[in-house]
Amino acid sequence: MKKIQIIDAKKHVGEKVKIGAWIANKRSSGKIAFLNLRDGSAFFQGVVVKSQVEEEVFAAAKNVTQESSVWVIGTISEDARSKFGYEIHIESLEVIGESVDYPITPKEHGTEFLMDNRHLWLRSSKQHAVMQVRNEIIRATYEFYNQEGFVKVDPPILTGSAAENTTELFHTEYFDRDAYLSQSGQLYMEAAAMALGKVFSFGPTFRAEKSKTRRHLIEFWMIEPEMAFMDQDESLEIQEKYVAYLIQSVLDNCDHALDVLERDKELLKKYTELPYPRVSYDEAVDLLKANDFDVTWGEDFGSPEETFIAEQYDKPIFILNYPKAIKPFYMKPHPTREDIVLCADMIAPEGYGEIIGGSQREDDYEALGKQLEAFDLDMKEYEWYLDLRRYGSVPHSGFGLGLERAVTWISGTEHIREAIPFPRLLNRIYP
């Protein structure tokens, strides 16, 4: 007899198999017990018919408790009534580990209660589906960059300085000196690009930003590509190609998860159509003013402004060339205007906000040195970064995509806290 996972049930129709699973839920009558089984790969129904099994098997099926672990043996059959499409007719059931008074019952629970029990909430069908989407985005990311000729590079998590001149850093001691948890691997990725051409990183980043919005986490994962011999326009083409690839991969490989999440697949398909619209920061300000937003040129956009701009289109959009004064020191000025820089934010539709931020980097040694002075940064800390402009500087560009923001948007989840297994929020570091 073959031991299988639920996800592979379609390959074993008509066969007797063994499955290790947990009881997600159950219902029973006097003659039939229906067990909602999950094994980490998928959920499906197990049917126990009293007249077809030993008395103790039916008794076990009727009495088994929510989230008890079990071995079941039975025959796989098609089930046209379910979205999954298959079920198992159980003839043997053995309890492995009993679950007593499982706290998350099939009823409404408050968010704080669910977050306190995040280690258990992950077992639910919706959270399971979100994690499947997350996993597919991770898998597709590696596939995309490998196909595009990028090399994976891992920048340090402990750094001696800030990448974006912010005080919102987590401080720690590094033996006899100060250090910080990384807020971005970008500067190190620029060094890697000068050695390897096209590179990407994929790792944890930290922001000590005291924000409680549905778009912010304290600890999150970033994908940060950096590309030598590439200008901003070429980088935008990579960005939209990458995002469309992620969405198509989720459509191709997470069909059932999207069903569980009730995600509009036709809408997702629209987002794979390239190119994405491009509007300048100047045009965005004019659009907002024309629609009674109180905005001033030179200020960054907030969530309401980003959402309104995105609503004017049916796909992700790029907002190009923000004011220099509100952007980090490393961005290259526009060739014909000193007041703006060559950068872009990709804004997702449906109110999900910024997904990607990127720019062409300043590649001139003298200009970068002046920027470091203007931002009052310690030149000694950035000597290695200046070396990249001393020794064979080239035009180069890069960007960062926040994994959890992408997962939240593509899965259609309301809050970013559900896009990561164990979220770190302003007032939450448990569990």
C-alpha positions as CSV (number, residue, x, y, z in Angstrom):
1,M,0.0,0.0,0.0
2,K,1.4,3.4,-1.0
3,K,1.6,6.3,1.5
4,I,0.7,9.6,-0.3
5,Q,0.1,13.2,0.3
6,I,-3.4,14.7,-0.3
7,I,-2.2,16.9,-3.1
8,D,-1.3,13.8,-5.1
9,A,-4.8,12.2,-4.7
10,K,-5.6,12.8,-8.4
11,K,-2.8,10.4,-9.3
12,H,-4.3,7.5,-7.3
13,V,-8.0,7.4,-8.1
14,G,-9.4,3.9,-7.4
15,E,-6.3,3.0,-5.4
16,K,-6.1,2.1,-1.7
17,V,-3.6,4.4,0.0
18,K,-2.4,5.5,3.4
19,I,-2.3,9.2,4.5
20,G,-1.1,10.9,7.6
21,A,-3.3,13.9,8.4
22,W,-4.9,16.2,10.9
23,I,-8.6,16.6,11.5
24,A,-9.4,20.2,10.4
25,N,-13.1,19.7,11.1
26,K,-15.8,17.0,11.1
27,R,-19.5,16.4,10.9
28,S,-21.4,13.2,11.2
29,S,-24.8,11.6,11.2
30,G,-25.8,8.3,12.6
31,K,-24.6,6.5,9.5
32,I,-21.8,8.6,7.9
33,A,-18.9,10.6,9.3
34,F,-17.3,13.3,7.1
35,L,-13.8,14.3,8.1
36,N,-12.0,17.4,6.7
37,L,-8.4,16.2,6.5
38,R,-5.3,18.3,6.0
39,D,-1.7,17.1,5.7
40,G,0.2,20.3,4.9
41,S,-0.1,19.8,1.1
42,A,-3.9,20.3,0.8
43,F,-7.3,19.8,2.4
44,F,-9.9,17.2,1.3
45,Q,-12.7,15.1,2.7
46,G,-12.6,11.7,4.2
47,V,-15.8,9.7,4.3
48,V,-16.5,6.9,6.8
49,V,-19.6,4.9,6.2
50,K,-20.8,3.0,9.3
51,S,-22.1,0.0,7.4
52,Q,-18.8,-0.5,5.5
53,V,-16.2,-0.4,8.4
54,E,-15.6,-2.0,11.7
55,E,-17.6,-0.7,14.6
56,E,-14.5,0.7,16.4
57,V,-13.4,2.6,13.2
58,F,-16.7,4.4,13.0
59,A,-16.6,5.2,16.7
60,A,-13.1,6.6,16.3
61,A,-14.3,8.8,13.4
62,K,-17.3,10.1,15.4
63,N,-15.2,10.8,18.5
64,V,-12.0,12.1,17.0
65,T,-11.3,15.7,18.0
66,Q,-10.3,18.8,16.0
67,E,-6.6,18.9,15.1
68,S,-6.0,15.3,16.3
69,S,-3.4,13.6,14.1
70,V,-4.4,10.4,12.4
71,W,-3.4,7.7,10.0
72,V,-6.1,6.9,7.5
73,I,-6.3,4.0,5.0
74,G,-8.9,4.1,2.2
75,T,-9.7,4.4,-1.5
76,I,-9.4,7.6,-3.5
77,S,-12.3,8.7,-5.6
78,E,-13.4,11.7,-7.5
79,D,-15.6,14.3,-5.8
80,A,-17.3,16.7,-8.2
81,R,-19.0,18.6,-5.4
82,S,-15.7,19.9,-3.9
83,K,-13.3,22.5,-5.4
84,F,-10.5,20.0,-4.7
85,G,-12.2,17.3,-6.8
86,Y,-11.2,14.2,-4.8
87,E,-11.9,12.5,-1.5
88,I,-11.0,9.3,0.4
89,H,-13.4,6.6,1.5
90,I,-11.9,5.5,4.8
91,E,-11.8,1.9,6.0
92,S,-9.2,2.3,8.8
93,L,-8.5,5.2,11.1
94,E,-5.8,5.4,13.8
95,V,-5.3,8.3,16.1
96,I,-1.6,9.3,16.4
97,G,-1.8,12.3,18.7
98,E,-5.0,13.5,20.4
99,S,-5.9,17.2,20.4
100,V,-7.8,18.4,23.4
101,D,-9.7,21.7,23.5
102,Y,-8.2,23.1,20.4
103,P,-8.5,26.9,20.8
104,I,-9.4,28.0,17.2
105,T,-12.8,26.5,16.7
106,P,-15.0,26.9,13.5
107,K,-16.4,30.3,14.5
108,E,-15.4,33.9,14.3
109,H,-12.4,34.9,16.3
110,G,-10.9,38.4,16.9
111,T,-7.7,39.4,15.2
112,E,-5.7,39.7,18.4
113,F,-6.8,36.3,19.5
114,L,-5.7,34.8,16.1
115,M,-2.4,36.6,16.2
116,D,-1.7,35.4,19.7
117,N,-2.3,31.9,18.3
118,R,-0.5,32.5,15.0
119,H,1.3,29.2,15.4
120,L,-2.0,27.4,15.2
121,W,-3.8,29.9,12.9
122,L,-1.4,28.9,10.2
123,R,-3.2,25.6,10.0
124,S,-6.4,27.1,8.6
125,S,-7.3,26.7,5.0
126,K,-7.0,30.4,4.1
127,Q,-3.6,30.8,5.8
128,H,-2.5,27.6,4.2
129,A,-3.5,29.1,0.8
130,V,-1.6,32.4,1.4
131,M,1.5,30.4,2.4
132,Q,1.2,28.4,-0.9
133,V,1.1,31.7,-2.9
134,R,4.1,33.0,-0.9
135,N,6.0,29.8,-1.6
136,E,5.2,30.0,-5.3
137,I,6.4,33.6,-5.5
138,I,9.7,32.6,-3.9
139,R,10.1,29.7,-6.2
140,A,9.3,31.8,-9.3
141,T,11.7,34.5,-8.2
142,Y,14.6,32.2,-8.3
143,E,13.5,30.7,-11.6
144,F,13.0,34.1,-13.2
145,Y,16.4,35.5,-12.2
146,N,18.2,32.3,-13.1
147,Q,16.6,32.4,-16.5
148,E,17.6,36.1,-16.9
149,G,21.3,35.4,-16.1
150,F,21.4,36.9,-12.6
151,V,23.7,35.6,-9.9
152,K,22.3,35.2,-6.3
153,V,24.4,37.2,-3.8
154,D,23.8,37.4,0.0
155,P,24.6,40.9,1.5
156,P,25.3,41.2,5.2
157,I,22.5,41.5,7.7
158,L,24.7,43.4,10.2
159,T,25.9,46.7,8.9
160,G,27.9,49.6,10.2
161,S,25.9,52.3,8.6
162,A,22.5,53.1,7.0
163,A,21.7,52.5,3.4
164,E,19.1,55.2,3.1
165,N,20.1,57.8,5.8
166,T,17.4,56.9,8.2
167,T,17.3,56.9,12.0
168,E,14.7,54.1,11.8
169,L,17.3,51.4,12.4
170,F,17.6,48.6,14.9
171,H,20.8,49.2,16.9
172,T,23.0,46.5,18.3
173,E,26.6,46.2,19.6
174,Y,29.2,44.6,17.4
175,F,31.8,43.9,20.0
176,D,33.4,47.3,20.6
177,R,31.4,49.4,18.0
178,D,27.9,50.2,16.9
179,A,26.1,48.1,14.3
180,Y,22.6,48.0,12.8
181,L,20.2,45.4,11.4
182,S,20.1,45.8,7.6
183,Q,17.3,47.9,6.2
184,S,18.5,47.1,2.6
185,G,21.3,45.2,0.9
186,Q,21.4,47.6,-2.0
187,L,24.8,49.2,-1.5
188,Y,26.4,45.8,-1.2
189,M,24.5,44.6,-4.2
190,E,26.0,47.5,-6.2
191,A,29.5,46.1,-5.3
192,A,28.4,42.6,-6.4
193,A,27.0,44.0,-9.7
194,M,30.4,45.5,-10.4
195,A,31.9,42.0,-10.0
196,L,29.2,39.8,-11.5
197,G,27.2,42.0,-13.8
198,K,23.6,41.1,-12.9
199,V,22.9,40.0,-9.3
200,F,20.0,39.7,-6.9
201,S,19.6,39.2,-3.2
202,F,16.7,37.6,-1.3
203,G,16.8,38.1,2.4
204,P,15.4,39.6,5.6
205,T,15.4,43.3,6.2
206,F,14.4,45.4,9.2
207,R,12.8,48.8,9.7
208,A,12.2,50.4,13.1
209,E,9.4,52.3,11.7
210,K,6.5,53.0,14.1
211,S,3.8,52.3,11.7
212,K,0.5,50.5,12.2
213,T,-0.8,50.4,8.6
214,R,-1.9,47.3,6.8
215,R,1.1,47.7,4.5
216,H,3.9,47.7,7.1
217,L,6.0,45.1,8.9
218,I,9.0,45.5,11.2
219,E,10.8,42.5,9.7
220,F,10.2,41.5,6.1
221,W,11.9,39.9,3.1
222,M,13.2,41.8,0.1
223,I,14.3,40.8,-3.4
224,E,16.9,43.3,-4.5
225,P,18.3,43.0,-8.1
226,E,21.2,45.2,-9.2
227,M,22.4,45.5,-12.8
228,A,25.6,46.9,-14.3
229,F,25.5,48.7,-17.7
230,M,21.8,49.3,-17.3
231,D,19.8,52.6,-17.3
232,Q,16.5,53.2,-15.5
233,D,14.3,52.6,-18.6
234,E,15.9,49.1,-19.1
235,S,15.4,48.4,-15.3
236,L,11.7,49.2,-15.6
237,E,11.4,46.6,-18.3
238,I,13.0,44.0,-16.0
239,Q,10.7,45.0,-13.2
240,E,7.4,44.7,-15.1
241,K,8.5,41.5,-16.7
242,Y,9.4,40.1,-13.3
243,V,6.1,41.0,-11.7
244,A,4.1,39.6,-14.6
245,Y,6.1,36.4,-14.3
246,L,5.3,36.0,-10.6
247,I,1.6,36.5,-11.3
248,Q,1.5,34.0,-14.2
249,S,3.4,31.5,-12.0
250,V,0.8,31.8,-9.3
251,L,-2.0,31.4,-11.8
252,D,-0.3,28.4,-13.3
253,N,0.6,26.6,-10.0
254,C,-1.7,27.8,-7.3
255,D,-5.1,27.4,-8.9
256,H,-6.7,25.7,-5.9
257,A,-5.2,28.2,-3.4
258,L,-6.6,31.1,-5.4
259,D,-10.0,29.4,-5.3
260,V,-9.8,29.0,-1.5
261,L,-8.9,32.7,-1.3
262,E,-11.7,33.6,-3.7
263,R,-9.2,35.6,-5.8
264,D,-10.4,37.0,-9.1
265,K,-8.2,35.1,-11.6
266,E,-9.3,37.1,-14.6
267,L,-8.2,40.3,-12.8
268,L,-4.8,38.7,-12.1
269,K,-4.5,37.8,-15.8
270,K,-4.9,41.5,-16.7
271,Y,-1.9,42.2,-14.6
272,T,0.3,40.0,-16.8
273,E,-0.3,42.2,-19.8
274,L,2.7,44.4,-20.6
275,P,3.8,47.1,-20.6
276,Y,2.6,48.8,-17.4
277,P,1.6,52.4,-17.7
278,R,4.1,55.1,-16.7
279,V,3.3,58.5,-15.3
280,S,5.8,61.1,-14.0
281,Y,5.7,62.5,-10.5
282,D,4.8,65.9,-12.1
283,E,1.8,64.3,-13.9
284,A,0.7,62.5,-10.8
285,V,0.7,65.8,-8.8
286,D,-1.4,67.5,-11.5
287,L,-3.8,64.6,-11.5
288,L,-4.3,64.7,-7.8
289,K,-4.7,68.5,-7.7
290,A,-7.3,68.2,-10.5
291,N,-9.3,65.8,-8.2
292,D,-9.2,68.0,-5.1
293,F,-6.3,66.4,-3.3
294,D,-4.3,68.8,-1.1
295,V,-0.9,68.0,-2.4
296,T,2.3,70.1,-2.8
297,W,5.0,69.5,-5.3
298,G,8.0,68.1,-3.4
299,E,6.1,66.0,-1.0
300,D,5.9,62.2,-1.0
301,F,2.5,60.5,-1.7
302,G,0.6,58.7,1.0
303,S,-1.7,55.7,0.7
304,P,-4.8,57.7,-0.3
305,E,-2.8,59.4,-3.1
306,E,-1.2,56.2,-4.4
307,T,-4.6,54.4,-4.3
308,F,-6.3,57.1,-6.3
309,I,-3.5,57.2,-8.9
310,A,-3.6,53.5,-9.3
311,E,-7.4,53.5,-9.7
312,Q,-7.1,55.4,-12.9
313,Y,-5.5,52.3,-14.5
314,D,-6.4,48.6,-14.6
315,K,-2.8,47.4,-14.1
316,P,0.2,48.2,-11.9
317,I,1.7,51.6,-12.8
318,F,5.1,53.3,-12.5
319,I,5.4,56.7,-11.0
320,L,8.6,58.2,-12.4
321,N,11.2,60.7,-11.3
322,Y,10.4,62.0,-7.8
323,P,11.9,65.2,-6.3
324,K,15.5,64.8,-5.4
325,A,14.9,66.3,-1.9
326,I,12.8,63.3,-0.7
327,K,14.9,60.5,-2.1
328,P,18.1,58.9,-0.8
329,F,21.6,60.1,-1.6
330,Y,22.5,57.4,-4.1
331,M,20.0,58.2,-6.9
332,K,21.2,59.8,-10.1
333,P,19.7,63.2,-11.0
334,H,17.7,63.6,-14.2
335,P,19.9,64.6,-17.1
336,T,18.0,67.8,-17.8
337,R,16.6,68.7,-14.3
338,E,18.5,68.9,-11.1
339,D,15.4,68.9,-8.9
340,I,14.3,65.3,-9.8
341,V,16.1,61.9,-9.8
342,L,15.9,58.9,-12.1
343,C,13.7,56.6,-10.0
344,A,10.3,54.9,-10.1
345,D,7.8,53.3,-7.7
346,M,5.6,50.6,-9.0
347,I,2.1,51.0,-7.5
348,A,-0.2,48.0,-7.4
349,P,-3.9,48.3,-8.1
350,E,-6.8,47.6,-5.7
351,G,-5.3,49.8,-3.0
352,Y,-2.2,47.7,-2.3
353,G,0.2,50.6,-2.8
354,E,3.9,50.5,-3.5
355,I,5.3,47.1,-4.5
356,I,8.7,48.1,-5.9
357,G,11.0,51.0,-5.5
358,G,14.0,51.5,-7.7
359,S,16.4,53.9,-9.4
360,Q,19.4,54.5,-11.5
361,R,22.3,54.9,-9.2
362,E,24.7,57.9,-9.2
363,D,27.8,56.6,-11.0
364,D,30.0,59.7,-10.9
365,Y,32.6,59.8,-8.1
366,E,32.6,63.6,-7.6
367,A,28.8,63.8,-7.6
368,L,28.4,61.0,-5.2
369,G,30.9,62.5,-2.8
370,K,29.0,65.8,-2.8
371,Q,25.8,63.9,-2.0
372,L,27.4,62.1,0.9
373,E,28.5,65.5,2.3
374,A,25.1,67.0,1.7
375,F,23.4,64.2,3.7
376,D,26.1,64.7,6.4
377,L,27.2,61.1,6.2
378,D,30.5,59.8,7.5
379,M,32.8,59.6,4.4
380,K,35.0,57.0,6.1
381,E,32.0,54.6,6.4
382,Y,31.4,55.0,2.6
383,E,34.9,54.8,1.3
384,W,34.3,51.3,0.0
385,Y,31.1,52.6,-1.8
386,L,33.0,55.4,-3.4
387,D,35.6,52.9,-4.6
388,L,32.9,51.5,-6.9
389,R,33.1,54.9,-8.7
390,R,36.9,55.2,-8.5
391,Y,37.6,51.9,-10.2
392,G,35.8,51.4,-13.5
393,S,32.4,53.0,-12.8
394,V,29.5,52.2,-15.1
395,P,25.8,53.2,-15.4
396,H,23.9,50.9,-13.2
397,S,20.4,50.5,-11.8
398,G,18.4,48.4,-9.3
399,F,15.3,48.0,-7.4
400,G,13.7,46.3,-4.4
401,L,10.5,44.3,-4.2
402,G,8.9,43.6,-0.8
403,L,7.9,40.0,-0.7
404,E,5.1,40.3,1.8
405,R,3.5,43.3,-0.1
406,A,3.6,41.2,-3.3
407,V,2.1,38.2,-1.5
408,T,-0.7,40.4,0.0
409,W,-1.6,41.9,-3.3
410,I,-1.4,38.7,-5.5
411,S,-3.3,36.6,-3.0
412,G,-5.9,39.4,-2.4
413,T,-5.3,39.4,1.3
414,E,-6.4,42.4,3.3
415,H,-3.5,42.8,5.7
416,I,0.2,42.2,5.3
417,R,0.4,40.4,8.6
418,E,-1.1,37.3,7.0
419,A,1.6,37.3,4.2
420,I,4.4,36.1,6.5
421,P,4.3,33.0,8.8
422,F,5.2,34.9,12.0
423,P,4.7,38.7,11.6
424,R,6.7,41.2,13.6
425,L,4.6,44.3,14.1
426,L,4.9,47.4,16.2
427,N,3.5,45.8,19.3
428,R,4.0,42.1,18.5
429,I,7.0,39.9,18.8
430,Y,5.0,36.8,20.0
431,P,4.8,34.0,19.1
